Amino acid sequence: HYKEYLRMLFTHEFTHILHIDQHHRFATPLHWLFGKIVAPNGLTPGWMREGMAAWEESALTGHGRGNSSYSDMILRTATYDDNFPAIDEAAGLSSTWPGVNGQYIFGVKFWQWVANKYGEEAISRYMEEYSSGLWLFSLNNKARRVFNKSFYQLWSDWKEELRVNYGTLKEKLNAQGLTPLT
């Protein structure tokens, strides 16, 4: 899913610029005083920053990690193997597979799920809410305001939905008969 690579790359990086440079309400005067050093969204974890950019690259180009069967395979395998990372493990700092790619793959799939469940407008409201305050690292506080759940709860709900959906898929494929491995 890298057919329009240059368009995808531009969309991904431009999303970072728009996302990280946001500042509203209380953060705006500090931004005027200190410039780009005041960037609340720049302090978000990898699954949020990279997942958001990968979500936009996928939504706007029709390609990208969010539409990749490889990304689906990683989620399915992690679910089947009961090796699904906790939300803090998807920050991209892990030395175990999928390593740094986890923040992109789990991040984009999580944001796609959130967009389907709560709407794209809710994600925009969340990003504006987070970039409006001076209380940094309050991801869950602001998530509760917008989604009525913390990101821990949202991640758990998403993981459970994947477990059910992938379990159903596995049963269906087993019933049809799998190709033997040689």
C-alpha positions in Angstrom: 0.0 0.0 0.0 2.7 2.5 -1.0 1.4 3.2 -4.5 1.5 7.0 -4.2 4.5 7.1 -1.9 5.4 10.8 -2.4 1.8 12.0 -1.8 1.6 9.7 1.2 4.9 10.9 2.6 3.9 14.6 2.2 0.5 14.0 3.8 2.1 12.2 6.7 4.7 14.9 7.4 2.3 17.8 6.8 0.0 16.2 9.3 2.8 16.2 11.9 3.3 20.0 11.2 -0.4 20.7 11.6 -0.9 18.4 14.6 2.2 19.4 16.6 2.0 23.1 15.9 -1.5 23.4 17.4 -2.0 25.8 20.3 -5.3 27.1 21.6 -6.6 29.1 24.6 -4.0 29.0 27.5 -1.1 27.7 25.3 -1.4 30.6 22.8 0.1 33.4 24.9 3.0 31.1 25.8 3.4 30.3 22.1 3.6 34.0 21.3 6.3 34.4 23.9 8.4 31.4 23.4 7.5 30.4 19.8 7.5 26.8 18.6 9.1 25.5 21.8 5.5 25.6 23.2 3.9 22.6 21.4 1.7 20.5 23.7 0.9 18.0 21.0 4.6 17.4 20.4 4.8 15.8 23.9 2.2 13.1 23.1 3.3 9.4 22.9 4.3 7.8 19.6 1.1 5.9 19.1 -0.7 9.2 19.1 1.7 11.3 17.0 2.7 8.7 14.4 -0.7 7.0 14.5 -2.4 10.3 13.8 -0.1 11.0 10.8 -0.5 7.5 9.5 -4.3 7.8 9.9 -4.3 10.9 7.7 -1.9 9.4 5.1 -4.3 6.4 4.9 -7.5 8.3 4.8 -6.4 11.0 2.3 -4.6 8.7 -0.1 -6.4 5.4 0.1 -3.1 3.8 0.7 -0.7 3.7 3.6 -0.3 1.7 6.8 -4.0 2.0 7.7 -5.1 0.2 4.6 -2.3 -2.4 4.5 -2.9 -6.1 4.9 0.6 -6.3 6.6 -0.8 -4.0 9.4 -3.9 -6.2 9.7 -1.6 -9.3 9.9 0.4 -7.7 12.7 -2.8 -7.0 14.7 -4.3 -10.4 14.0 -1.1 -12.2 15.1 -0.7 -10.1 18.2 -4.3 -10.8 19.1 -4.1 -14.6 18.3 -0.8 -15.0 20.2 -2.2 -13.0 23.2 0.8 -10.6 22.7 -1.2 -7.4 22.1 0.8 -4.5 23.5 -0.6 -2.3 26.3 -1.1 1.3 25.2 2.1 2.5 26.8 4.0 -0.3 25.0 2.8 1.1 21.6 4.8 4.3 22.1 7.5 3.0 19.7 10.2 2.5 22.3 10.1 -1.3 22.5 13.1 -3.4 21.4 10.8 -6.4 20.7 9.0 -6.9 17.4 7.4 -4.9 15.8 9.6 -2.3 17.6 9.5 1.2 16.4 6.9 0.3 13.8 4.4 -0.5 16.5 3.7 3.1 17.1 2.7 3.5 13.4 0.7 0.3 13.0 -1.1 0.1 16.3 -1.5 3.8 16.3 -3.1 4.1 12.9 -5.4 1.1 13.5 -6.4 2.6 16.9 -7.2 6.0 15.4 -9.2 4.3 12.6 -11.2 2.5 15.3 -11.8 5.7 17.3 -12.9 7.5 14.2 -15.4 4.8 13.3 -16.7 4.6 16.9 -16.8 8.3 17.8 -16.4 10.2 14.5 -13.6 12.2 13.1 -14.9 15.4 14.7 -14.4 13.9 18.1 -10.7 13.3 17.3 -10.4 16.9 16.1 -12.0 18.1 19.4 -9.6 16.0 21.4 -6.6 17.3 19.6 -7.8 20.9 20.1 -8.6 20.2 23.8 -5.1 18.7 24.4 -3.4 21.6 22.7 -5.4 24.2 24.7 -4.1 23.4 28.1 -1.0 23.9 30.1 -1.5 20.7 32.1 0.7 18.6 29.9 0.7 14.8 29.8 -3.0 14.8 30.8 -4.0 12.6 27.9 -6.6 10.6 29.8 -8.1 13.6 31.5 -8.9 15.2 28.1 -9.9 11.9 26.6 -12.6 11.5 29.3 -13.9 15.0 28.4 -14.3 14.1 24.7 -14.8 10.3 24.6 -16.2 9.8 28.2 -13.4 7.2 28.6 -9.7 7.2 29.3 -7.4 6.0 26.6 -6.7 2.9 28.7 -10.4 2.1 28.5 -10.6 2.9 24.8 -7.6 0.7 24.1 -9.1 -2.1 26.1 -12.4 -1.8 24.2 -10.6 -1.8 20.9 -8.5 -4.8 21.8 -11.7 -6.7 22.9 -13.4 -5.9 19.7 -10.4 -7.1 17.7 -10.4 -10.3 19.8 -14.0 -11.0 19.0 -13.7 -10.1 15.3 -10.5 -12.0 14.7 -11.8 -15.0 16.7 -14.9 -15.1 14.4 -12.6 -14.9 11.3 -10.4 -17.7 12.7 -13.4 -20.0 13.3 -14.7 -19.3 9.8 -11.4 -20.0 8.1 -10.9 -23.2 10.2 -14.4 -24.3 9.2 -13.6 -23.8 5.5 -10.3 -25.7 5.9 -6.8 -24.3 5.9 -4.2 -24.9 3.3 -1.7 -27.3 4.9 1.8 -26.0 5.5 4.5 -27.8 3.5 
